[in-house]
Amino acid sequence: EAQVTQNPRYLITVTGKKLTVTCSQNMNHEYMSWYRQDPGLGLRQIYYSMNVEVTDKGDVPEGYKVSRKEKRNFPLILESPSPNQTSLYFCASSLNGSPLHFGNGTRLTVT
Amino acid sequence: AQSVTQPDIHITVSEGASLELRCNYSYGATPYLFWYVQSPGQGLQLLLKYFSGDTLVQGIKGFEAEFKRSQSSFNLRKPSVHWSDAAEYFCAVGETSGTYKYIFGTGTRLKVLA
């Protein structure tokens, strides 16, 4: 089944403790992206990647890192999480220019 | 700057009534246009898309949308709403300049009354 898989679905952590949210897709898509969803703000792009070893900042990249060493994986790294990064995070992928396929989301709480 | 506006934060309709969700965009050319639906606790599912051609596009679950270039709009419609349509709906623009960046509206939450 074609899908984007994010893990974990729920994560509670404390300020400053490094964490990684994994994202994997099995559709051989070149394009992958991370979004955060906050009430009243819709989805805002954090980082995106147009292919392996090619990443670029989205609209809200501060406090996040990504890597794209393999085509299928695009992990999101929070080196030192802060409470303002409490949010619902979505990974998505697509063939360049085609509709995005979304994962089921990761709800992160930073205390 | 490119942007997407969904002017209605919440909409409530009765089951069986018609529905129109508004979406306006700001973009220098004709972008790719999408509508997504998000049910509680779920990711976003594509309802329909417009790339070019016929300005009235049909999607899944009985939804349709009409692209109006002169109004920079891409409104979503359904002739008869079902209770299962209660969800949040997002309009999105896909850039055609080669970056393939997607810009989302802030969403419209639909409530359906029995």
Chai-1 contact restraints between the chains, C-beta under 6 A:
chainA,res_idxA,chainB,res_idxB,connection_type,confidence,min_distance_angstrom,max_distance_angstrom,comment,restraint_id
A,Y31,B,Y100,contact,1.0,0.0,6.0,A-B,restraint_1
A,G42,B,F104,contact,1.0,0.0,6.0,A-B,restraint_2
A,G42,B,G105,contact,1.0,0.0,6.0,A-B,restraint_3
A,G42,B,T106,contact,1.0,0.0,6.0,A-B,restraint_4
A,G42,B,G107,contact,1.0,0.0,6.0,A-B,restraint_5
A,L43,B,F104,contact,1.0,0.0,6.0,A-B,restraint_6
A,N96,B,Y100,contact,1.0,0.0,6.0,A-B,restraint_7
A,G97,B,Y100,contact,1.0,0.0,6.0,A-B,restraint_8
A,P99,B,F34,contact,1.0,0.0,6.0,A-B,restraint_9
A,P99,B,L46,contact,1.0,0.0,6.0,A-B,restraint_10
A,P99,B,K49,contact,1.0,0.0,6.0,A-B,restraint_11
A,F102,B,G43,contact,1.0,0.0,6.0,A-B,restraint_12
A,F102,B,L44,contact,1.0,0.0,6.0,A-B,restraint_13
A,G103,B,G43,contact,1.0,0.0,6.0,A-B,restraint_14
A,N104,B,G43,contact,1.0,0.0,6.0,A-B,restraint_15
A,G105,B,G43,contact,1.0,0.0,6.0,A-B,restraint_16
